[in-house]
Amino acid sequence: MTLESGDELPTVGVGTWDIGGKTVKEAVRAGLDAGYTHVDTAEGYHNEAEIGDVLADYERDDLWLTSKVLPKHLTYDALIESCEASLDKLGTDHLDLYLVHWPNPAVSIRETMNAMATLKERGLVKNVGVSNFSAYQLSCAQHVSDVPIAVNQIEYHPWFQRPDLVDYCRETDTVLEAAAPLARTDVFGDEVVRELAETYDKSPAQIVLKWAVENDVVVLPKSSSPEHVESNLELFDWELDAGDHARLDERDRNHPVYDTPANDWTGDDYGIHE
């Protein structure tokens, strides 16, 4: 996927949400050994140091590395410090993509994007993006940002297709990445997904990921199983029949698994709890 900067964002990445320690090391190593060149992590995943240990054994210039800043760190100084800390843990001098993990209404988006511009000017990040932004939030960020917002990483899968948001991202040349592209395995129970997996002799995960990739969406599947990590990359020597693809298009039920209409403000991620 070509970004506005001209950089090529790999279509499939190793997702690392909710895994750490030995498990995340095994998953990332399995992915890189299988041919992945894209690893997605975040400050809030608390696994950057473990991932950095693995990355040290590979050629950095061959990899695309994404991390994200927590919403409680979106003020100018805190964002700069968070990025520098992530770079230190990951053992690299730059990120290929750095994302605002969630919008935070308690912090000026102008201040946040000014910090992102500084990071890009310093060469600490090559591309800037956001995550979990609505069309309204994205348009506001685009209006005040001095650097292009290359990516919006959102929850996206057959049960939660978000056509209005997808259309806005397309109109503004904002590349879409699918967080939780497998609906955290919920979509494996979908009758059409199961039927197509049998028809194509593929796993349910491969069917769902292929559908998203055919929709020009970058996918970031997460698995703690090295075997599943490897199989999730096997998406490029086959295709879904147009009719079968359309059947998955029709599975939308506006059903999020994590990006619900209201956020939980009681936790520490946003930094605005009492």
C-alpha beads as a LAMMPS data file, in Angstrom:
LAMMPS data file: protein, C-alpha beads

274 atoms
273 bonds

1 atom types
1 bond types

-500.0 500.0 xlo xhi
-500.0 500.0 ylo yhi
-500.0 500.0 zlo zhi

Masses

1 110.0

Atoms # bond

1 1 1 0.000 0.000 0.000
2 1 1 1.607 3.270 -1.108
3 1 1 1.444 6.160 1.360
4 1 1 1.488 9.826 0.415
5 1 1 5.183 9.910 1.355
6 1 1 5.872 7.298 -1.305
7 1 1 6.708 4.666 1.313
8 1 1 5.244 1.191 0.790
9 1 1 3.227 -0.052 3.763
10 1 1 3.154 -3.885 3.759
11 1 1 -0.390 -5.214 3.395
12 1 1 -0.158 -7.772 6.207
13 1 1 1.457 -7.170 9.577
14 1 1 2.069 -9.101 12.770
15 1 1 -0.399 -7.797 15.354
16 1 1 0.808 -7.925 18.953
17 1 1 -2.078 -6.654 21.099
18 1 1 -2.556 -8.486 24.415
19 1 1 0.491 -10.752 24.154
20 1 1 3.809 -10.301 25.886
21 1 1 6.863 -12.041 27.276
22 1 1 7.971 -15.244 25.584
23 1 1 4.678 -15.482 23.668
24 1 1 5.086 -12.218 21.775
25 1 1 8.716 -13.019 21.045
26 1 1 7.741 -16.359 19.516
27 1 1 4.910 -14.814 17.510
28 1 1 7.039 -12.000 16.076
29 1 1 9.944 -14.312 15.295
30 1 1 7.613 -16.790 13.596
31 1 1 6.163 -13.978 11.512
32 1 1 9.501 -12.561 10.432
33 1 1 10.849 -16.014 9.614
34 1 1 7.708 -16.720 7.552
35 1 1 8.206 -13.588 5.474
36 1 1 6.353 -10.806 7.289
37 1 1 8.104 -7.449 7.078
38 1 1 5.572 -5.460 9.131
39 1 1 5.228 -5.460 12.933
40 1 1 2.573 -3.447 14.771
41 1 1 2.858 -2.644 18.475
42 1 1 2.011 0.186 20.889
43 1 1 3.142 1.848 24.059
44 1 1 -0.035 0.546 25.664
45 1 1 0.668 -3.078 24.700
46 1 1 3.595 -3.164 27.152
47 1 1 5.615 -5.455 24.883
48 1 1 7.913 -3.097 22.969
49 1 1 11.039 -4.239 24.848
50 1 1 10.361 -7.901 24.069
51 1 1 9.724 -7.077 20.413
52 1 1 12.939 -5.049 20.346
53 1 1 14.871 -8.092 21.554
54 1 1 13.594 -10.051 18.546
55 1 1 14.107 -7.261 16.015
56 1 1 17.772 -7.059 16.989
57 1 1 18.303 -10.324 15.101
58 1 1 16.937 -8.960 11.808
59 1 1 17.931 -6.285 9.314
60 1 1 16.096 -3.141 10.396
61 1 1 15.998 -1.643 6.911
62 1 1 13.967 -4.633 5.703
63 1 1 11.210 -4.083 8.266
64 1 1 8.231 -1.779 8.706
65 1 1 7.732 -0.920 12.371
66 1 1 4.633 0.791 13.775
67 1 1 3.952 1.923 17.325
68 1 1 1.318 4.083 18.982
69 1 1 1.156 6.672 21.736
70 1 1 -1.380 6.380 24.559
71 1 1 -4.101 9.037 24.710
72 1 1 -2.870 10.221 28.113
73 1 1 0.411 11.233 26.459
74 1 1 -0.940 13.452 23.695
75 1 1 0.341 16.744 25.068
76 1 1 3.392 18.046 23.205
77 1 1 6.159 17.124 25.664
78 1 1 4.590 13.841 26.762
79 1 1 4.178 12.668 23.166
80 1 1 7.805 13.404 22.330
81 1 1 8.918 11.550 25.461
82 1 1 6.667 8.585 24.674
83 1 1 8.090 8.248 21.189
84 1 1 11.667 8.419 22.452
85 1 1 10.857 5.755 25.062
86 1 1 9.301 3.490 22.438
87 1 1 12.354 3.860 20.203
88 1 1 14.612 2.941 23.113
89 1 1 12.598 -0.172 23.971
90 1 1 12.373 -1.262 20.354
91 1 1 16.086 -0.715 19.808
92 1 1 15.690 1.464 16.732
93 1 1 16.383 5.060 15.761
94 1 1 13.088 5.570 13.916
95 1 1 9.541 4.312 13.450
96 1 1 8.151 3.832 9.983
97 1 1 4.717 4.807 11.311
98 1 1 3.645 6.399 14.582
99 1 1 -0.025 6.563 15.490
100 1 1 -2.197 8.412 17.972
101 1 1 -3.711 5.302 19.544
102 1 1 -7.020 6.905 20.537
103 1 1 -8.354 10.448 20.317
104 1 1 -8.426 12.252 23.644
105 1 1 -10.975 15.067 23.957
106 1 1 -9.070 16.482 26.944
107 1 1 -6.035 17.364 24.807
108 1 1 -5.876 19.755 21.849
109 1 1 -5.458 17.816 18.611
110 1 1 -3.451 20.777 17.300
111 1 1 -0.919 20.316 20.113
112 1 1 -0.762 16.594 19.389
113 1 1 -0.202 17.026 15.667
114 1 1 2.428 19.722 16.298
115 1 1 4.372 17.156 18.326
116 1 1 3.972 14.618 15.546
117 1 1 5.347 17.161 13.066
118 1 1 8.365 17.701 15.316
119 1 1 9.034 13.962 15.457
120 1 1 8.893 13.770 11.680
121 1 1 11.210 16.766 11.296
122 1 1 13.701 15.124 13.663
123 1 1 13.594 11.906 11.644
124 1 1 12.280 9.856 14.552
125 1 1 9.179 8.884 12.596
126 1 1 8.801 8.576 8.837
127 1 1 5.001 8.637 8.673
128 1 1 2.284 9.903 11.000
129 1 1 -1.177 8.487 11.516
130 1 1 -4.075 7.980 13.870
131 1 1 -6.049 5.066 15.231
132 1 1 -9.696 4.677 16.213
133 1 1 -10.611 8.101 14.805
134 1 1 -14.079 8.774 13.456
135 1 1 -14.450 10.698 10.202
136 1 1 -15.209 13.823 12.248
137 1 1 -12.101 13.402 14.417
138 1 1 -9.927 12.592 11.428
139 1 1 -11.126 15.609 9.457
140 1 1 -10.342 17.869 12.410
141 1 1 -6.847 16.417 12.769
142 1 1 -6.231 16.803 9.036
143 1 1 -7.326 20.438 9.198
144 1 1 -4.729 21.414 11.817
145 1 1 -1.861 19.052 10.973
146 1 1 1.283 20.304 9.237
147 1 1 2.143 16.742 8.161
148 1 1 0.009 14.291 6.166
149 1 1 -2.026 11.836 8.217
150 1 1 -1.145 8.692 6.315
151 1 1 -3.182 6.034 8.116
152 1 1 -6.266 5.487 10.229
153 1 1 -6.123 2.147 12.046
154 1 1 -9.681 1.146 12.940
155 1 1 -11.740 -1.831 13.959
156 1 1 -12.815 -3.385 10.675
157 1 1 -14.118 -6.857 9.847
158 1 1 -17.154 -8.423 8.113
159 1 1 -19.416 -7.717 11.085
160 1 1 -18.285 -4.073 11.416
161 1 1 -17.606 -2.537 8.005
162 1 1 -18.180 1.182 8.739
163 1 1 -18.914 2.348 5.173
164 1 1 -19.163 6.084 5.971
165 1 1 -15.787 6.132 7.727
166 1 1 -14.196 3.982 5.028
167 1 1 -15.539 6.294 2.318
168 1 1 -14.142 9.368 4.070
169 1 1 -10.722 7.776 4.417
170 1 1 -10.753 6.880 0.721
171 1 1 -11.759 10.426 -0.241
172 1 1 -8.843 11.880 1.737
173 1 1 -6.224 9.313 0.656
174 1 1 -5.949 7.972 4.192
175 1 1 -4.886 4.325 4.143
176 1 1 -7.024 2.022 6.260
177 1 1 -5.537 -0.542 8.606
178 1 1 -7.757 -3.155 10.235
179 1 1 -7.241 -3.593 13.947
180 1 1 -8.983 -6.738 15.183
181 1 1 -9.526 -7.861 11.559
182 1 1 -10.816 -11.199 12.875
183 1 1 -13.193 -9.571 15.393
184 1 1 -11.032 -11.221 18.060
185 1 1 -12.137 -14.574 16.584
186 1 1 -15.869 -13.820 17.011
187 1 1 -16.382 -13.810 13.251
188 1 1 -15.108 -17.391 13.006
189 1 1 -18.588 -18.457 14.052
190 1 1 -20.223 -16.728 11.086
191 1 1 -21.981 -19.306 8.925
192 1 1 -20.824 -17.774 5.642
193 1 1 -17.213 -17.576 6.838
194 1 1 -17.344 -21.248 7.875
195 1 1 -18.896 -22.280 4.565
196 1 1 -16.335 -20.392 2.497
197 1 1 -13.467 -21.794 4.562
198 1 1 -14.642 -25.288 3.639
199 1 1 -15.206 -24.380 -0.010
200 1 1 -11.745 -22.853 -0.472
201 1 1 -9.969 -25.276 1.881
202 1 1 -8.727 -22.334 3.915
203 1 1 -8.987 -21.379 7.553
204 1 1 -11.755 -18.976 8.635
205 1 1 -8.997 -16.472 9.431
206 1 1 -7.603 -16.671 5.907
207 1 1 -11.061 -16.131 4.397
208 1 1 -11.716 -13.025 6.501
209 1 1 -8.243 -11.580 5.979
210 1 1 -8.401 -12.169 2.231
211 1 1 -11.744 -10.346 2.086
212 1 1 -10.214 -7.305 3.823
213 1 1 -7.097 -7.302 1.658
214 1 1 -9.276 -7.440 -1.459
215 1 1 -10.995 -4.330 -0.069
216 1 1 -7.589 -2.560 -0.043
217 1 1 -7.337 -2.661 3.748
218 1 1 -4.072 -3.457 5.545
219 1 1 -4.613 -6.273 8.060
220 1 1 -2.896 -6.783 11.409
221 1 1 -3.957 -10.210 12.675
222 1 1 -2.759 -11.207 16.127
223 1 1 -2.132 -14.752 17.240
224 1 1 -0.169 -16.355 20.038
225 1 1 0.294 -19.455 17.847
226 1 1 3.333 -19.400 15.529
227 1 1 1.482 -21.755 13.176
228 1 1 -1.466 -19.361 12.908
229 1 1 0.872 -16.388 12.470
230 1 1 2.434 -18.149 9.497
231 1 1 -0.871 -19.212 7.916
232 1 1 -2.286 -15.686 8.233
233 1 1 0.300 -14.534 5.686
234 1 1 -0.824 -17.040 3.048
235 1 1 -3.152 -14.656 1.212
236 1 1 -1.539 -13.876 -2.109
237 1 1 -1.727 -16.889 -4.413
238 1 1 -5.521 -17.211 -4.496
239 1 1 -8.599 -14.993 -4.564
240 1 1 -12.234 -15.011 -3.566
241 1 1 -14.815 -15.364 -6.286
242 1 1 -16.643 -12.053 -6.752
243 1 1 -19.902 -13.621 -5.609
244 1 1 -18.321 -15.061 -2.482
245 1 1 -16.672 -11.734 -1.714
246 1 1 -20.070 -10.069 -2.023
247 1 1 -21.551 -12.575 0.426
248 1 1 -19.058 -11.382 3.041
249 1 1 -19.884 -7.766 2.192
250 1 1 -23.461 -8.606 3.156
251 1 1 -22.484 -9.865 6.639
252 1 1 -22.210 -6.361 8.131
253 1 1 -24.215 -6.076 11.345
254 1 1 -22.609 -2.936 12.840
255 1 1 -21.157 -5.134 15.578
256 1 1 -17.918 -3.849 17.162
257 1 1 -15.870 -6.031 19.490
258 1 1 -13.966 -3.139 21.062
259 1 1 -14.703 0.244 19.445
260 1 1 -18.034 0.784 21.151
261 1 1 -19.876 4.136 21.054
262 1 1 -18.678 5.223 24.508
263 1 1 -15.214 4.772 25.995
264 1 1 -14.405 3.740 29.550
265 1 1 -12.916 6.863 31.093
266 1 1 -12.197 5.225 34.461
267 1 1 -8.926 3.610 33.409
268 1 1 -5.497 5.170 33.179
269 1 1 -5.101 5.159 29.393
270 1 1 -6.696 8.556 28.901
271 1 1 -5.264 10.243 31.960
272 1 1 -8.494 12.119 32.660
273 1 1 -9.997 9.853 35.298
274 1 1 -10.784 11.236 38.727

Bonds

1 1 1 2
2 1 2 3
3 1 3 4
4 1 4 5
5 1 5 6
6 1 6 7
7 1 7 8
8 1 8 9
9 1 9 10
10 1 10 11
11 1 11 12
12 1 12 13
13 1 13 14
14 1 14 15
15 1 15 16
16 1 16 17
17 1 17 18
18 1 18 19
19 1 19 20
20 1 20 21
21 1 21 22
22 1 22 23
23 1 23 24
24 1 24 25
25 1 25 26
26 1 26 27
27 1 27 28
28 1 28 29
29 1 29 30
30 1 30 31
31 1 31 32
32 1 32 33
33 1 33 34
34 1 34 35
35 1 35 36
36 1 36 37
37 1 37 38
38 1 38 39
39 1 39 40
40 1 40 41
41 1 41 42
42 1 42 43
43 1 43 44
44 1 44 45
45 1 45 46
46 1 46 47
47 1 47 48
48 1 48 49
49 1 49 50
50 1 50 51
51 1 51 52
52 1 52 53
53 1 53 54
54 1 54 55
55 1 55 56
56 1 56 57
57 1 57 58
58 1 58 59
59 1 59 60
60 1 60 61
61 1 61 62
62 1 62 63
63 1 63 64
64 1 64 65
65 1 65 66
66 1 66 67
67 1 67 68
68 1 68 69
69 1 69 70
70 1 70 71
71 1 71 72
72 1 72 73
73 1 73 74
74 1 74 75
75 1 75 76
76 1 76 77
77 1 77 78
78 1 78 79
79 1 79 80
80 1 80 81
81 1 81 82
82 1 82 83
83 1 83 84
84 1 84 85
85 1 85 86
86 1 86 87
87 1 87 88
88 1 88 89
89 1 89 90
90 1 90 91
91 1 91 92
92 1 92 93
93 1 93 94
94 1 94 95
95 1 95 96
96 1 96 97
97 1 97 98
98 1 98 99
99 1 99 100
100 1 100 101
101 1 101 102
102 1 102 103
103 1 103 104
104 1 104 105
105 1 105 106
106 1 106 107
107 1 107 108
108 1 108 109
109 1 109 110
110 1 110 111
111 1 111 112
112 1 112 113
113 1 113 114
114 1 114 115
115 1 115 116
116 1 116 117
117 1 117 118
118 1 118 119
119 1 119 120
120 1 120 121
121 1 121 122
122 1 122 123
123 1 123 124
124 1 124 125
125 1 125 126
126 1 126 127
127 1 127 128
128 1 128 129
129 1 129 130
130 1 130 131
131 1 131 132
132 1 132 133
133 1 133 134
134 1 134 135
135 1 135 136
136 1 136 137
137 1 137 138
138 1 138 139
139 1 139 140
140 1 140 141
141 1 141 142
142 1 142 143
143 1 143 144
144 1 144 145
145 1 145 146
146 1 146 147
147 1 147 148
148 1 148 149
149 1 149 150
150 1 150 151
151 1 151 152
152 1 152 153
153 1 153 154
154 1 154 155
155 1 155 156
156 1 156 157
157 1 157 158
158 1 158 159
159 1 159 160
160 1 160 161
161 1 161 162
162 1 162 163
163 1 163 164
164 1 164 165
165 1 165 166
166 1 166 167
167 1 167 168
168 1 168 169
169 1 169 170
170 1 170 171
171 1 171 172
172 1 172 173
173 1 173 174
174 1 174 175
175 1 175 176
176 1 176 177
177 1 177 178
178 1 178 179
179 1 179 180
180 1 180 181
181 1 181 182
182 1 182 183
183 1 183 184
184 1 184 185
185 1 185 186
186 1 186 187
187 1 187 188
188 1 188 189
189 1 189 190
190 1 190 191
191 1 191 192
192 1 192 193
193 1 193 194
194 1 194 195
195 1 195 196
196 1 196 197
197 1 197 198
198 1 198 199
199 1 199 200
200 1 200 201
201 1 201 202
202 1 202 203
203 1 203 204
204 1 204 205
205 1 205 206
206 1 206 207
207 1 207 208
208 1 208 209
209 1 209 210
210 1 210 211
211 1 211 212
212 1 212 213
213 1 213 214
214 1 214 215
215 1 215 216
216 1 216 217
217 1 217 218
218 1 218 219
219 1 219 220
220 1 220 221
221 1 221 222
222 1 222 223
223 1 223 224
224 1 224 225
225 1 225 226
226 1 226 227
227 1 227 228
228 1 228 229
229 1 229 230
230 1 230 231
231 1 231 232
232 1 232 233
233 1 233 234
234 1 234 235
235 1 235 236
236 1 236 237
237 1 237 238
238 1 238 239
239 1 239 240
240 1 240 241
241 1 241 242
242 1 242 243
243 1 243 244
244 1 244 245
245 1 245 246
246 1 246 247
247 1 247 248
248 1 248 249
249 1 249 250
250 1 250 251
251 1 251 252
252 1 252 253
253 1 253 254
254 1 254 255
255 1 255 256
256 1 256 257
257 1 257 258
258 1 258 259
259 1 259 260
260 1 260 261
261 1 261 262
262 1 262 263
263 1 263 264
264 1 264 265
265 1 265 266
266 1 266 267
267 1 267 268
268 1 268 269
269 1 269 270
270 1 270 271
271 1 271 272
272 1 272 273
273 1 273 274
